[in-house]
Amino acid sequence: MLNKSCPVCQNKRLTYRDDFLECENCHAYKRNLNFLEKQFNWAKNISFWWRIIILFLFALMLIQNWKDPWFSIHQSYNPLVLFDFGIHELGHPIFGIFGTFIYTAGGSIFQCLFPILWIFAFYRIRWFFASAMCWGWLGINIFSVAAYANDARARLLPLGGWGALSSDGSDAAYDQGHDWYQMLSRLHHLEWDHTISNILVITGSVIYIIGLILGALIIYISIYSHINKLKNKDNR
């Protein structure tokens, strides 16, 4: 996954820095590390034991989301649900400056935007495994929005803004507080609810899997590097 030898002199004395690599032999070759190389180079010197546990838990949550479409919004299952609900509610006033419709959509928008900000923030400070897991967090929030969208016509989902109240469609206050019912009603396309939900589930799954793959590759590089260090130590 990482270059083994210099393409100029073919010497196997490439030195990896935080952001670039160079040849110690000819000094004629030097280039910046790409997106993956930075993470793989960083992974060579990290501990992998506790990260395996976290990766396993995230993988388990993905499977649970596939099995249960309500998993992402259930307080007993998703440990992030209350935090994500706060982010969702914060999104309404943040995006409210753009009008009533965007105010309504702002909760779902910010719920997905917030993990993206942390993906970039953790990547910037070189917490690459945390950045990878934030892809999974983004996936969970997209699943949550998908469940919300899927409920637009049925309107049976308990809404935090109205306590544990659910509705059969006759409660005007409940309908007023249901973001996706309001948005799709104004667009005159309530029948889009299931289609939008399915698209969001597929999108969330792809994003989630990207995070799991990045996390798994980081752990693999860490284990591989650790084994090589042990072998070199034994050969001395």
N, C-alpha and C positions, 0 to 999 in steps of 0.2 A: 504493500500500500504506500510505502515511502520509498523514494529513490535510494538505491543502494550504491551507485557509483556515479562519478562525474561524467557527463556526456562529452566533455572536451578532452580530458586526458585518460578517462576510464579508471582513474584511481578511486579506490573505495574508502575515501577519507572525506566524505561529506559531513559538514558540521551543521546541525540544525539549531537555529536560534528560535526565539519566540515567534518571529514573523517572517523569517527568510532562512535560506540555506546557502552555503557556500563551500567551495572546494578548498581544503587546506593545502593541497598539493600544488595546483597550478594557479590558484587565485583568479582564474579567468572566468570561472562560472559562479554566478550569484543570481538568485531570483527570489521573489517573494513567495511565501507559502500560500496555497489556495485555501478555500473554505474548509475542506476536509483535512488537508495536511496539517493545518494549525491545530485541529482537534486531536488528530492521531499523534502528532508530536508531543502535545501536552499529556496525552493519555499514557505515555511511556513511563511517567514518574508519579503516578497516582495510585492510591489504594483502590482495590476493586471489590472487596468483600461486601461492604455495606451498600455499594452501588448495585450489586447483583440483587439484593433484597428489594431495593426500590424499583428496579426494572421489572422484577417479577410481580410486584404489587400493581404497577401500572399496566402490565400485560393482563393481569387478572381483571382489572377494572374494565379494560377494553372488551374482554370476553363477556363480562357481566352486562355491559352496555349493549352488546349484540343480542344477548339473551333476553334482556328486559329493557324495553324502550323507555321506561320510567326510572331507570337506575340513576341517571345523572341528576335527577331532581328530588331524589328520596333522601331525607336527612339521615336515615339509619344506615344507608349504604355509602353514599358519596361524602367523604370527609370535608370536601371543599364547598358543599352546597350553600351553607349560610354565608360564607365569604363571597361566593359568586353571586348570591342574591343581592348582597350589598353593592357589589360592582354594577349589577344590572340596574338597580334603583338609582345609583349615582349617575348612570348614563343618561337618564331622562333629563335632568336639569342641565347637564353638560351640553347635550345636543339640542336642548329646547330653544336655543337662540336661532336655530334654523327653521323654526316653524312648528306648527302643531303636529304634522305628520311625522317629521323627523324626531320630535320630542317623544312620540309614541314608539318609534323604531329605535330610539337612542339606547334603550335598555339592552336590547339584543345586540346592537352594534358595539356598544362599549364592553359588553360581556365577552365578545370575541376579540375586540381590539386590545384589551388589557393584557391577556397572556402574550400577544404578539410583541407588545412593548417589553415584556420581561424576557422573551426569547432574545431580542437584540441587546437588552441591558446585560444579561448574563454572558452573552457571547463577547460583548465589548470588554468586560472585566475578566474574561478568560475562565469563567465557570462553565465549561462546555457541557458537562454532563447535566447540570441544572438547566442549561439552555435547551438541551435535547428533551428533557422531561417536560419543559414548558410547551413543547409541541403536543405532548399528551394532554396537558392541562387545557390547551386550546381545543383539542379534540373533544374533551369532556364538555366544555362550554358550548361547542357547536351541537353536541348531542342534546344538551339541555334546551337550546333554542329550537332544535328540531321537535322535541317533545311539546314545547309550547305552541309552535306553529301547527302541529298535527291536531291540536285541541281546538282550533279556531271555530269549527262548526259545532262540535260536541259540547265544548265549554264545560267540561267536568273537572278540569284541573284545579286543585286548591291553590288559590293565589295568596301570596304572602301579604299583599296589601290589604286583603280582606280576611285576615286570620286564616282559619282552616275551612273557609266557606267554599263550597262548590255550588254549581248551578245546573239547572236543566234548560237554561236558555231564557228563563222568564225574569231573572233578577237583573234589573236595569243597572244597578250599581256594580254588580259583578261584570256585566258586559262592558261597562265603561272602563273597567280596570283591566280587561283582557287585551293586551297589546295586539296580538295577532288577529283577534276578531275585529278590532277597530281598524287595523291597517288593511286587511283584506276586504272588509266591508266597504271602506272608502274607495277601494280600487274596483269594487263590484266583482270580486273574484274570490269569494269564500271557498269555491270549489278547488282552489289551488292549494289548500292546506296540506293535503297528503302528499302532493307532488313536491312542494317546497320542502316538506319534512324529509322525504326520501332523498332528495338532492343533498340536503344538509347532512344526513346520516352518512351518505357515501363520501362527501367531502371531509367530514369529521374523521371517518375511518382512515382515509388516505393520509391525512395530516397526523393522526395518532400513530399510524404505522411508521411514518417517516421518523417520528421521535423515537420510537422503539428501536428502529434499525440503527439510528445514530447512537443511541445509548448502548446498544449491543456491540457495535463496532468499537466504541471507546473502551468498553470493558474487555473486549477481545484483545485489543492492542495492549492494554494494561497487563492482562494475564500473560500474553506472549512475551512482553518485555521482561516481566518478572521471572518467567521460566528461563529466558536467555541469561539474565543476570545470575541466576543460581547455577546454571551450567558453566558460565565463565568463571565463577567463583570456585567451583569444584575442579576446574581444569588448571588452576594456578598451582 
